[in-house]
């Protein structure tokens, strides 16, 4: 037990050390080290075969300037408006370069705060009082974070750090606000991750389905397959829009919400789990990897 704890501590300290000096290490050797730490596997890039290996290959070789716009939570709004229309956008309440500039007098009593340049900096304010001084400090600290360097996800390298505030959306259904994460491989939908019950006492439900809404015997960290979620009313439209947005991309995940029978765009993600999360069963890593044609 003690040896195991020492090993875990060593891995955590090594990861912290790497992220602190990562800006001076070239992409490929850095990712090979990080991949071994995170997955316990050797990263094969000659040629990559699995889903996770191909995502690492894309980090190194697939550098398209459009991607910075597509992952920027502010700029992507114009991108989506031009591609599929403004009807799919959640209303924007404000954009800021410093959290101290947010004037709650100009906002409704509830809203959602996001940083434009990273993943995970989402704050749900159910009342204006939730935007405390500590929250503002946390946001300003996030604005200084160089998100690209930790996992070498190229799309984030040139995103301008900003804060956006969006309308708080509510879904009047049993499972609350459901997030549908549509996985697109060379422009074709092959996999959907549905996330429901985000505020439930027993935790969020995450279930994988195929494009026909058949539940899959598939798990990743913090996902389950022990429940059945209702087929979304707008599933066919989601798939149509996701394939339109991904038609010339080797891989992208297109997120939608279905709120009171209407579709809303969430975000575009090129590297779910940074391509370093295990699959259960492990064979899905190879199956999904076969869907990505790097030759295109």
N, C-alpha and C positions, 0 to 999 in steps of 0.2 A: 504493500500500500504506500509506504514512504517513497519507494523508488518511483512509483507511478506519479505521485504528487511532484516529486523533483523533476520528472520528465515533462509534466504539464507546465510547471513553472519555467523550465528551460525554454520550451517552445514559445510560451507567451512572451518571455523576455527577448528571445531571438526575433520574434515578429515585431515587437516594439522597436528594437534596434534597427531592423531593416526598414521600417516605415520612416524612421528618423533620417536615415542616410540614403533613402531610395532614389533621391533626385540625381545622385551622381552615378548610379549603376545603370548600365544599358538595359533596355527592355527585356531582351531574351534571357540573359542570365538571371536577372531579377525575378522574372516570372517562373523560371524553373525552380528557383529556391523557394519562392512563396508557394508554388503549387505543391511541392513536396511537403511543406509544413502544413498546409491547409487540408490536403487530401490524403497524405501518406503515400502518394504514388509518384512515380517518375513521369515527368512531362515529355511526351513523345511528339515532336513536331516534324518528323521526316519519314512519311507524311503523317499529319494528325488524322486520327480515325474517329475518336469518340466526340460527343457533343462538347464536353468540357475542354478537350484538347483543341478542337477547332475554334472555340471561342478565344483561347489564348493565341492561336495563330492569327486570328482576325485582329486582335489587339495590336500585334506587331506589324502586320502587313496591310491592313485595310484602313487607310487614313483618308477619309473623304470629308472635306470641309463642311458639307451639309450636316454631318452628324452633330456638330456643335450646336447648330440651330435646333435640331430635332430633340436633343436632350435638355436644352435650355427651357425651363418651365414657363418663361415669359415669351421668348421669341417663337417657341413652338406654336403658340396660339395663332400667329399670322400664317405659319406653315399649314396648320390644320384648316384654318379658314379658307385658304386658297385651294387646298386639296379636296375637302369634303363639305365645307360650309361652316358658317358661324353658329348654326343651330346646335352644334355638338359641343360647344364650349361652355364650361361652367363660368358664370358671371365673375368678372374681375373687379375688385373693389379698390385696389391700390398697388403701386410698385414703389419700392424704396431701396436706397443704397445704404441705409443705416437704420437700425431698429429704433434708435432714439427719435427718429423723424416721424414715427407712426403716431398720428393724432387720433385717439379713440373717439373723440367727439364727432369725427367724420365717418365713423363706421357703425354698422348695425350692432346689436347687442351680442350676436354670435357670428363667428367667421373662422376661416382656416388660414393659417400662415405657413408658407413654404419658402425655402431657399431655392434659388433657381439653378444652382451649380452643383448640387450633390444629391445624394439619395438618403432619405431618412429624416431630414430636418423638417418634419411636419408637426405643427402644433394646432390642436383643436381648441379653440376658445369658445366655450359654451356661454361665456359672459365676458364683458370687457375687463372685469376684474382679474381674469386669467392671464392677461398680458401684464405680468408683474415686472419689476426691475430685474429680477433674476432671469426671467424669460428673455428680456431684451439683451442682457449680457450674453446669454447663451446663443442668441441669434447673431450678435455681432462677432462672437468667437467663431461661429460656423462660417461667417462671411470671409474670414481670414484663412480658412482651411483650404489647402491645395488638394482637392479631392482626387485629381488625376493620379498623383504620385503613388498613393497607397496600393492600387490594384492595376495601374497602367491602362485604365479605360480611356482610350484616346479621345472619344467624343467630348469628355469633360475638360480636356486640357485648356481650351480657349474660351470656355463659358465665363461670361462676366458675372461675378457674384452679386446677386441682388435678392431682395425679399419681395414676394408677392402675397397679396391677401385676396382670397376668393370667398365667394358666398358659401355658407354652410348649407350643404344639401342633405335633405332627409328623405328616406324612402319608407313609405307607409306599408311595409310588408313584415312578415314574421321574422325573417333573417336580417332585417335592417338593410344598410347600404352594402350591396354586393359588388365586389370588384372582379371583373372578368379579364384575366390576363391571357390574351390570345397570342400563342407562339406561332410565328410565321417563318417557314423555311423556304428560301428562294421564292418568296411570294405566295406560298401555299400554307394555309392553316392546317396544322397537324395535331395541336395540343392546346387545351384550355385549362387554366388553373382558376377555379372559382374560390374567392375568399369572402366568407360571410360571418355574421355575428361578431363583429369587431369589438363590441362593447359588452359582450356576454360575460357573465361571471366565470363560466367554465372555459373561457378562451376562444380565440378565433378558430373557425372551421376553414380548412383549406383542402379542396378536393380536385383531383385531376380528371378531366374528361377528354375524349377524342372530339373531332369536329362534328360528329353526329350526336353528341351528348351521351355517349356511353361511358360510364364510370370506369376508370382504369385502376388496375392493381399497382399503383405507383405512388411512391412517397419521396419527398425530399425533407431536409431538416425542417421541423415545425409544421409539417403537413400531415394530414390524416386521410383515410379513405373509409371511415366508419360511419359516414352519413350520406344521405342522398339529397342533393339540392334540386329544386325545381328547375326544369329547362327554362332559360330566359325567353321571354316573349319575342325579343328582337334578335335571337341568335343568328338567323340567316343574314340579317342586316349587319350585325357585328362582323361576321366572317367576310361579307362583301367589302366592307370598308377597310378591314384589316388587310385584306389581300390587295386592295387598291394602294394603301399606304406603304406596303412592303414589296411591291412587285419587282423592284430592281435591287433588292437587298438580300445578301446571303442568309442573314438571320436578324429578326427584330421581334420584340414582344410589344404588342399594341394593347394598351389597357383601356377598357370601357367600364362605365357604370350604367346600369339600367335603373333609372329613378322614376318611379310613378309612371311606368310604361314608356319612358322616353330615354334615348341613349345620350350619354355624355362622354366625351373623351377624357381619359386620365393622363397617360404619359406614354412615351416611347422608351423602351429599354433594350440596349444591345447586348448586355451581359448579365443575365439573371444570376444572382449569387456570385457575381464576378467570374462565373464559369469554374467555380471551385467548391461546389456543393455536391455531395454524393447522392446517388439515386438508389432507391430500394424498390425492386431488385436492381442490382448493378448493371444488368444487361441493357437497361434503358439508355444508359450513357452511349452505348454503341448503336442502338436502334435510332435514337434521335440524331446522333452524329452522321448516320448514313443519309439523313434527309438534307444535309447541308452540302451543296456542290460548290466547292471552292473554285473549281474551274470556271464558273460563271462570273 
